[in-house]
Amino acid sequence: MKMIVDYELCEGHGECVVAAPEIFEMDDAGEKVVLLQENPDESLREQAVEAVKICPIAALQLEG
């Protein structure tokens, strides 16, 4: 699977970080999400799907 972040849309709400801390973290300024794993392991699928679902501005996509 592949995680995609639209950084133009991202407003740094951080909901994805809460849902999937193994995949995302906040940048040093706390303004944008940093993608830690573009191709997370299949064992993280549930967290990745949840992160996509709860992003308030739909800045995340999951392929595969």
Phi and psi restraints in degrees (range 20) as a CNS / XPLOR table:
assign (resid 1 and name C) (resid 2 and name N)
       (resid 2 and name CA) (resid 2 and name C) 1.0 -130.4 20.0 2
assign (resid 2 and name N) (resid 2 and name CA)
       (resid 2 and name C) (resid 3 and name N) 1.0 129.6 20.0 2
assign (resid 2 and name C) (resid 3 and name N)
       (resid 3 and name CA) (resid 3 and name C) 1.0 -97.2 20.0 2
assign (resid 3 and name N) (resid 3 and name CA)
       (resid 3 and name C) (resid 4 and name N) 1.0 133.7 20.0 2
assign (resid 3 and name C) (resid 4 and name N)
       (resid 4 and name CA) (resid 4 and name C) 1.0 -124.2 20.0 2
assign (resid 4 and name N) (resid 4 and name CA)
       (resid 4 and name C) (resid 5 and name N) 1.0 131.6 20.0 2
assign (resid 4 and name C) (resid 5 and name N)
       (resid 5 and name CA) (resid 5 and name C) 1.0 -114.9 20.0 2
assign (resid 5 and name N) (resid 5 and name CA)
       (resid 5 and name C) (resid 6 and name N) 1.0 126.6 20.0 2
assign (resid 5 and name C) (resid 6 and name N)
       (resid 6 and name CA) (resid 6 and name C) 1.0 -89.6 20.0 2
assign (resid 6 and name N) (resid 6 and name CA)
       (resid 6 and name C) (resid 7 and name N) 1.0 97.6 20.0 2
assign (resid 6 and name C) (resid 7 and name N)
       (resid 7 and name CA) (resid 7 and name C) 1.0 -69.1 20.0 2
assign (resid 7 and name N) (resid 7 and name CA)
       (resid 7 and name C) (resid 8 and name N) 1.0 -18.5 20.0 2
assign (resid 7 and name C) (resid 8 and name N)
       (resid 8 and name CA) (resid 8 and name C) 1.0 -69.9 20.0 2
assign (resid 8 and name N) (resid 8 and name CA)
       (resid 8 and name C) (resid 9 and name N) 1.0 -32.8 20.0 2
assign (resid 8 and name C) (resid 9 and name N)
       (resid 9 and name CA) (resid 9 and name C) 1.0 -87.3 20.0 2
assign (resid 9 and name N) (resid 9 and name CA)
       (resid 9 and name C) (resid 10 and name N) 1.0 -32.3 20.0 2
assign (resid 9 and name C) (resid 10 and name N)
       (resid 10 and name CA) (resid 10 and name C) 1.0 -55.6 20.0 2
assign (resid 10 and name N) (resid 10 and name CA)
       (resid 10 and name C) (resid 11 and name N) 1.0 127.5 20.0 2
assign (resid 10 and name C) (resid 11 and name N)
       (resid 11 and name CA) (resid 11 and name C) 1.0 -110.8 20.0 2
assign (resid 11 and name N) (resid 11 and name CA)
       (resid 11 and name C) (resid 12 and name N) 1.0 5.5 20.0 2
assign (resid 11 and name C) (resid 12 and name N)
       (resid 12 and name CA) (resid 12 and name C) 1.0 73.8 20.0 2
assign (resid 12 and name N) (resid 12 and name CA)
       (resid 12 and name C) (resid 13 and name N) 1.0 31.2 20.0 2
assign (resid 12 and name C) (resid 13 and name N)
       (resid 13 and name CA) (resid 13 and name C) 1.0 -64.0 20.0 2
assign (resid 13 and name N) (resid 13 and name CA)
       (resid 13 and name C) (resid 14 and name N) 1.0 -32.3 20.0 2
assign (resid 13 and name C) (resid 14 and name N)
       (resid 14 and name CA) (resid 14 and name C) 1.0 82.6 20.0 2
assign (resid 14 and name N) (resid 14 and name CA)
       (resid 14 and name C) (resid 15 and name N) 1.0 7.2 20.0 2
assign (resid 14 and name C) (resid 15 and name N)
       (resid 15 and name CA) (resid 15 and name C) 1.0 -60.8 20.0 2
assign (resid 15 and name N) (resid 15 and name CA)
       (resid 15 and name C) (resid 16 and name N) 1.0 -35.6 20.0 2
assign (resid 15 and name C) (resid 16 and name N)
       (resid 16 and name CA) (resid 16 and name C) 1.0 -66.1 20.0 2
assign (resid 16 and name N) (resid 16 and name CA)
       (resid 16 and name C) (resid 17 and name N) 1.0 -33.8 20.0 2
assign (resid 16 and name C) (resid 17 and name N)
       (resid 17 and name CA) (resid 17 and name C) 1.0 -64.9 20.0 2
assign (resid 17 and name N) (resid 17 and name CA)
       (resid 17 and name C) (resid 18 and name N) 1.0 -39.7 20.0 2
assign (resid 17 and name C) (resid 18 and name N)
       (resid 18 and name CA) (resid 18 and name C) 1.0 -67.3 20.0 2
assign (resid 18 and name N) (resid 18 and name CA)
       (resid 18 and name C) (resid 19 and name N) 1.0 -42.3 20.0 2
assign (resid 18 and name C) (resid 19 and name N)
       (resid 19 and name CA) (resid 19 and name C) 1.0 -73.0 20.0 2
assign (resid 19 and name N) (resid 19 and name CA)
       (resid 19 and name C) (resid 20 and name N) 1.0 -34.4 20.0 2
assign (resid 19 and name C) (resid 20 and name N)
       (resid 20 and name CA) (resid 20 and name C) 1.0 -144.8 20.0 2
assign (resid 20 and name N) (resid 20 and name CA)
       (resid 20 and name C) (resid 21 and name N) 1.0 70.8 20.0 2
assign (resid 20 and name C) (resid 21 and name N)
       (resid 21 and name CA) (resid 21 and name C) 1.0 -65.4 20.0 2
assign (resid 21 and name N) (resid 21 and name CA)
       (resid 21 and name C) (resid 22 and name N) 1.0 -17.0 20.0 2
assign (resid 21 and name C) (resid 22 and name N)
       (resid 22 and name CA) (resid 22 and name C) 1.0 -77.2 20.0 2
assign (resid 22 and name N) (resid 22 and name CA)
       (resid 22 and name C) (resid 23 and name N) 1.0 -16.6 20.0 2
assign (resid 22 and name C) (resid 23 and name N)
       (resid 23 and name CA) (resid 23 and name C) 1.0 -107.5 20.0 2
assign (resid 23 and name N) (resid 23 and name CA)
       (resid 23 and name C) (resid 24 and name N) 1.0 -32.0 20.0 2
assign (resid 23 and name C) (resid 24 and name N)
       (resid 24 and name CA) (resid 24 and name C) 1.0 -129.3 20.0 2
assign (resid 24 and name N) (resid 24 and name CA)
       (resid 24 and name C) (resid 25 and name N) 1.0 154.6 20.0 2
assign (resid 24 and name C) (resid 25 and name N)
       (resid 25 and name CA) (resid 25 and name C) 1.0 -148.1 20.0 2
assign (resid 25 and name N) (resid 25 and name CA)
       (resid 25 and name C) (resid 26 and name N) 1.0 167.4 20.0 2
assign (resid 25 and name C) (resid 26 and name N)
       (resid 26 and name CA) (resid 26 and name C) 1.0 -88.3 20.0 2
assign (resid 26 and name N) (resid 26 and name CA)
       (resid 26 and name C) (resid 27 and name N) 1.0 150.3 20.0 2
assign (resid 26 and name C) (resid 27 and name N)
       (resid 27 and name CA) (resid 27 and name C) 1.0 -70.3 20.0 2
assign (resid 27 and name N) (resid 27 and name CA)
       (resid 27 and name C) (resid 28 and name N) 1.0 172.5 20.0 2
assign (resid 27 and name C) (resid 28 and name N)
       (resid 28 and name CA) (resid 28 and name C) 1.0 -60.7 20.0 2
assign (resid 28 and name N) (resid 28 and name CA)
       (resid 28 and name C) (resid 29 and name N) 1.0 -30.0 20.0 2
assign (resid 28 and name C) (resid 29 and name N)
       (resid 29 and name CA) (resid 29 and name C) 1.0 -82.4 20.0 2
assign (resid 29 and name N) (resid 29 and name CA)
       (resid 29 and name C) (resid 30 and name N) 1.0 -10.4 20.0 2
assign (resid 29 and name C) (resid 30 and name N)
       (resid 30 and name CA) (resid 30 and name C) 1.0 71.0 20.0 2
assign (resid 30 and name N) (resid 30 and name CA)
       (resid 30 and name C) (resid 31 and name N) 1.0 25.3 20.0 2
assign (resid 30 and name C) (resid 31 and name N)
       (resid 31 and name CA) (resid 31 and name C) 1.0 -108.6 20.0 2
assign (resid 31 and name N) (resid 31 and name CA)
       (resid 31 and name C) (resid 32 and name N) 1.0 -27.7 20.0 2
assign (resid 31 and name C) (resid 32 and name N)
       (resid 32 and name CA) (resid 32 and name C) 1.0 -135.7 20.0 2
assign (resid 32 and name N) (resid 32 and name CA)
       (resid 32 and name C) (resid 33 and name N) 1.0 157.9 20.0 2
assign (resid 32 and name C) (resid 33 and name N)
       (resid 33 and name CA) (resid 33 and name C) 1.0 -83.3 20.0 2
assign (resid 33 and name N) (resid 33 and name CA)
       (resid 33 and name C) (resid 34 and name N) 1.0 143.9 20.0 2
assign (resid 33 and name C) (resid 34 and name N)
       (resid 34 and name CA) (resid 34 and name C) 1.0 -111.6 20.0 2
assign (resid 34 and name N) (resid 34 and name CA)
       (resid 34 and name C) (resid 35 and name N) 1.0 127.7 20.0 2
assign (resid 34 and name C) (resid 35 and name N)
       (resid 35 and name CA) (resid 35 and name C) 1.0 -83.9 20.0 2
assign (resid 35 and name N) (resid 35 and name CA)
       (resid 35 and name C) (resid 36 and name N) 1.0 114.7 20.0 2
assign (resid 35 and name C) (resid 36 and name N)
       (resid 36 and name CA) (resid 36 and name C) 1.0 -84.2 20.0 2
assign (resid 36 and name N) (resid 36 and name CA)
       (resid 36 and name C) (resid 37 and name N) 1.0 -32.1 20.0 2
assign (resid 36 and name C) (resid 37 and name N)
       (resid 37 and name CA) (resid 37 and name C) 1.0 -135.8 20.0 2
assign (resid 37 and name N) (resid 37 and name CA)
       (resid 37 and name C) (resid 38 and name N) 1.0 106.2 20.0 2
assign (resid 37 and name C) (resid 38 and name N)
       (resid 38 and name CA) (resid 38 and name C) 1.0 -68.9 20.0 2
assign (resid 38 and name N) (resid 38 and name CA)
       (resid 38 and name C) (resid 39 and name N) 1.0 -34.8 20.0 2
assign (resid 38 and name C) (resid 39 and name N)
       (resid 39 and name CA) (resid 39 and name C) 1.0 -121.9 20.0 2
assign (resid 39 and name N) (resid 39 and name CA)
       (resid 39 and name C) (resid 40 and name N) 1.0 76.1 20.0 2
assign (resid 39 and name C) (resid 40 and name N)
       (resid 40 and name CA) (resid 40 and name C) 1.0 -65.1 20.0 2
assign (resid 40 and name N) (resid 40 and name CA)
       (resid 40 and name C) (resid 41 and name N) 1.0 154.5 20.0 2
assign (resid 40 and name C) (resid 41 and name N)
       (resid 41 and name CA) (resid 41 and name C) 1.0 -62.8 20.0 2
assign (resid 41 and name N) (resid 41 and name CA)
       (resid 41 and name C) (resid 42 and name N) 1.0 149.9 20.0 2
assign (resid 41 and name C) (resid 42 and name N)
       (resid 42 and name CA) (resid 42 and name C) 1.0 -55.5 20.0 2
assign (resid 42 and name N) (resid 42 and name CA)
       (resid 42 and name C) (resid 43 and name N) 1.0 -28.3 20.0 2
assign (resid 42 and name C) (resid 43 and name N)
       (resid 43 and name CA) (resid 43 and name C) 1.0 -65.0 20.0 2
assign (resid 43 and name N) (resid 43 and name CA)
       (resid 43 and name C) (resid 44 and name N) 1.0 -15.1 20.0 2
assign (resid 43 and name C) (resid 44 and name N)
       (resid 44 and name CA) (resid 44 and name C) 1.0 -100.8 20.0 2
assign (resid 44 and name N) (resid 44 and name CA)
       (resid 44 and name C) (resid 45 and name N) 1.0 9.2 20.0 2
assign (resid 44 and name C) (resid 45 and name N)
       (resid 45 and name CA) (resid 45 and name C) 1.0 -56.9 20.0 2
assign (resid 45 and name N) (resid 45 and name CA)
       (resid 45 and name C) (resid 46 and name N) 1.0 -46.0 20.0 2
assign (resid 45 and name C) (resid 46 and name N)
       (resid 46 and name CA) (resid 46 and name C) 1.0 -58.8 20.0 2
assign (resid 46 and name N) (resid 46 and name CA)
       (resid 46 and name C) (resid 47 and name N) 1.0 -43.8 20.0 2
assign (resid 46 and name C) (resid 47 and name N)
       (resid 47 and name CA) (resid 47 and name C) 1.0 -66.9 20.0 2
assign (resid 47 and name N) (resid 47 and name CA)
       (resid 47 and name C) (resid 48 and name N) 1.0 -39.4 20.0 2
assign (resid 47 and name C) (resid 48 and name N)
       (resid 48 and name CA) (resid 48 and name C) 1.0 -64.0 20.0 2
assign (resid 48 and name N) (resid 48 and name CA)
       (resid 48 and name C) (resid 49 and name N) 1.0 -44.0 20.0 2
assign (resid 48 and name C) (resid 49 and name N)
       (resid 49 and name CA) (resid 49 and name C) 1.0 -62.8 20.0 2
assign (resid 49 and name N) (resid 49 and name CA)
       (resid 49 and name C) (resid 50 and name N) 1.0 -42.8 20.0 2
assign (resid 49 and name C) (resid 50 and name N)
       (resid 50 and name CA) (resid 50 and name C) 1.0 -62.8 20.0 2
assign (resid 50 and name N) (resid 50 and name CA)
       (resid 50 and name C) (resid 51 and name N) 1.0 -41.7 20.0 2
assign (resid 50 and name C) (resid 51 and name N)
       (resid 51 and name CA) (resid 51 and name C) 1.0 -59.9 20.0 2
assign (resid 51 and name N) (resid 51 and name CA)
       (resid 51 and name C) (resid 52 and name N) 1.0 -43.6 20.0 2
assign (resid 51 and name C) (resid 52 and name N)
       (resid 52 and name CA) (resid 52 and name C) 1.0 -62.3 20.0 2
assign (resid 52 and name N) (resid 52 and name CA)
       (resid 52 and name C) (resid 53 and name N) 1.0 -43.6 20.0 2
assign (resid 52 and name C) (resid 53 and name N)
       (resid 53 and name CA) (resid 53 and name C) 1.0 -65.8 20.0 2
assign (resid 53 and name N) (resid 53 and name CA)
       (resid 53 and name C) (resid 54 and name N) 1.0 -36.8 20.0 2
assign (resid 53 and name C) (resid 54 and name N)
       (resid 54 and name CA) (resid 54 and name C) 1.0 -93.9 20.0 2
assign (resid 54 and name N) (resid 54 and name CA)
       (resid 54 and name C) (resid 55 and name N) 1.0 -4.0 20.0 2
assign (resid 54 and name C) (resid 55 and name N)
       (resid 55 and name CA) (resid 55 and name C) 1.0 -62.8 20.0 2
assign (resid 55 and name N) (resid 55 and name CA)
       (resid 55 and name C) (resid 56 and name N) 1.0 118.6 20.0 2
assign (resid 55 and name C) (resid 56 and name N)
       (resid 56 and name CA) (resid 56 and name C) 1.0 -67.9 20.0 2
assign (resid 56 and name N) (resid 56 and name CA)
       (resid 56 and name C) (resid 57 and name N) 1.0 -16.5 20.0 2
assign (resid 56 and name C) (resid 57 and name N)
       (resid 57 and name CA) (resid 57 and name C) 1.0 -122.0 20.0 2
assign (resid 57 and name N) (resid 57 and name CA)
       (resid 57 and name C) (resid 58 and name N) 1.0 13.8 20.0 2
assign (resid 57 and name C) (resid 58 and name N)
       (resid 58 and name CA) (resid 58 and name C) 1.0 55.3 20.0 2
assign (resid 58 and name N) (resid 58 and name CA)
       (resid 58 and name C) (resid 59 and name N) 1.0 48.0 20.0 2
assign (resid 58 and name C) (resid 59 and name N)
       (resid 59 and name CA) (resid 59 and name C) 1.0 -89.5 20.0 2
assign (resid 59 and name N) (resid 59 and name CA)
       (resid 59 and name C) (resid 60 and name N) 1.0 -1.7 20.0 2
assign (resid 59 and name C) (resid 60 and name N)
       (resid 60 and name CA) (resid 60 and name C) 1.0 -116.3 20.0 2
assign (resid 60 and name N) (resid 60 and name CA)
       (resid 60 and name C) (resid 61 and name N) 1.0 145.7 20.0 2
assign (resid 60 and name C) (resid 61 and name N)
       (resid 61 and name CA) (resid 61 and name C) 1.0 -136.5 20.0 2
assign (resid 61 and name N) (resid 61 and name CA)
       (resid 61 and name C) (resid 62 and name N) 1.0 150.6 20.0 2
assign (resid 61 and name C) (resid 62 and name N)
       (resid 62 and name CA) (resid 62 and name C) 1.0 -125.7 20.0 2
assign (resid 62 and name N) (resid 62 and name CA)
       (resid 62 and name C) (resid 63 and name N) 1.0 123.3 20.0 2
assign (resid 62 and name C) (resid 63 and name N)
       (resid 63 and name CA) (resid 63 and name C) 1.0 -109.7 20.0 2
assign (resid 63 and name N) (resid 63 and name CA)
       (resid 63 and name C) (resid 64 and name N) 1.0 138.9 20.0 2
